[in-house]
Amino acid sequence: MNELNQVEKQINRLKEQINHHNYRYHVLDSPEISDAEYDQLVRELKQLEEKYPQFLTPDSPTQRVGAAPVEAFGVVEHPYPLLSLGNAFSEEELTSWYTRTSRTLGDEHFDLVCEHKIDGLAVALTYVDGQLVTGATRGDGFRGENITQTLRTIRSVPLSVSRDAPPRFEVRGEVFLPVAGFHRLNEERAQEGQPIFANPRNAAAGSVRQLDPRTTARRPLDIYIYMLGYAEGKTVPDTHWDRLDYLKSLGFKVNPNNALFGSIKEVEEYYQRWISNRESLPYEADGVVVKVNSVIRQDRLGSVGHEPRWAIAYKFPAVEGTTRLKEIAISVGRTGTLNPYAILEPVKVGGVTIKQAALHNEDDVRRKDIREGDWVTVRRAGEVIPEVVGPIVSKRTGKEKEYNLLEKIFDKAKGRPACPVCGAEVVRPENEAMYYCTNTACPAQVHHDIGLFVSRGAMDIRGIGESLSAMLLNEGFIRDVADLYSLKEKQEQLSQLEKMGEKSVDNLLAAIEVSKDRSLARLIYALGIRHVGGEMAQLLAGEFDDLDDLKNASSERLLEIEGVGPKIAESITKFFAQPENLKIIEKLREAGVWPRRTPAEADKLPLAGMEFVITGCLDAFSREVAQERVKALGGTAKDNVTRNTTYLVVGEDPGGSKLTRAQALGTRQLTEEEFLALLEKQRRQ
Ligand code: IVH
């Protein structure tokens, strides 16, 4: 008993320490210990929890991503509705709100709190007895979606708070993706051939509305708490400002740019200051929220419909401008997509000169009825590529030209539409909004291919940037990625190139040479097969001996691999059916870029060679997730017990036949607890 007491104390001490350092790192941005020291604390805690599972609690910092994917989001009723905000678009509108408010309050003086209106996703977090119990979206204000599991993965969301906190309370705040994280995410998605997010708001919303919390956990989401929803069982401060301070003291992340003012003049100054500085913020803000500080006064003011009278969103001027659209041009993306974009008369929008803007796809151009020669509104939403909002129809002269992509790329000599870069045929797959160039050797595509091939997650060849690869292509040094490896034969000519001294040629060739040793997984990823991102490449590298083996795989064989669906299998077989790609692979082989499956990729994983069958229901996660975990550690997961089965994992209400067969064969059985312990132990090694 005594020993157990000691253990419990030690566990609690570790949890406190980890929570403290988590808070320093994720909320205050001011860590006190190194990452390695932090990891050591987490390791110690995990070891103890594994040995003494009776002390494992859901609020433990080891349990942020423990949960299974939810089948669908449940519904959460908000005990107090989540309101939205009325808008003010000018100083006059703000003043008139202020005058109205002042009059309703009987002309007594009142303070105002200013906060940034962050462009993210509103959430409500409920804590009971110090524990986070529910996290929900705003929904329609009365009922939201239950996204507790994904919100738990955000490091700045406390899983538990001090016992001094009210026994039951709700805080509200904005989940957002910092601008830098947004760009990184989109780069990754572009490379993996996934659609990119239009703005950080969509990216944040898409990230928390994931069925699998592990996906959310990989996104660098953050949160600012902007108000106390309600508190029961304890008196809390009676001004908004003091409540924010109080929430900060409980461990919540509160925006340090918030400010308290005594006059509307100061509000206007704050607003003007941030209009000039908004680009320097690590998040996207589209205005200032102005709130009456006294909660008693807030209650007296009440609300109309969804909008409180005690607060208003003072919107930053939209970064929009108008200009003439000279021409709709077409660029070719990595996967061969033909992307229409607008060439504009240069126009200054929010201090930045814009000459081009995105148009997404042809359907979009048609829907908005954007014509060449039109006057258009363009918008620059913070960090994202400027876009054409729509035409200003009243300014039309009749000379504008309707846009038709096929007409635009019609090649008279060939008598058919052709890729504007290489002249190859173009197709539009059914159910897609995009046209594609069918030539994988199209220089525009190859330029993107090289970008992916040399990137960090792929062959990691330093020194080949956009402009150098464009130059190598234009000057005919390379025609595809494999040609990089024959550059050494052209060393002399290379040093004649602009900005290429002997030294930089040497460095470049050396970097290319060492990349020959990259793993099979990296090479598979580097080939840029559609739908094959880094993780999928890793999975394939564990299944196939080398590129030949993968090339020869039938779609049946591919489909047998857990995690490979019809879309991926089709994309892989299509890739290897293209003669251009086979040529590249042959060139790679000749150049000695021929990694094989190495023990590091499959056999060295801790569960390699072990076969698992699972029967019955597991508490910790669904059977599918359990199988995925086994595979991630190199094991295999099967549906039936055979002589090859290493372990039968027995959950609740196990199926009779598997158990009987295991008993007959003498297969080792694991309880769920033993299974979890085994996974955890192997994962750490
Ligand atoms: S206060 C009654 N404060 O703006 C007050 N909202 O249209 C309700 N938002 O859905 C919200 N930053 O997601 C408040 N500092 C801030 C905010 C903020 C962003 C969002 C919030 C809400 C929307 C209101």
Residues whose N, C-alpha, C, O or C-beta is under 5 A from the ligand:
A	BS01	IVH	L83 S84 L85 E115 H116 K117 I118 L121 A122 E174 Y226 V289 P308 A311
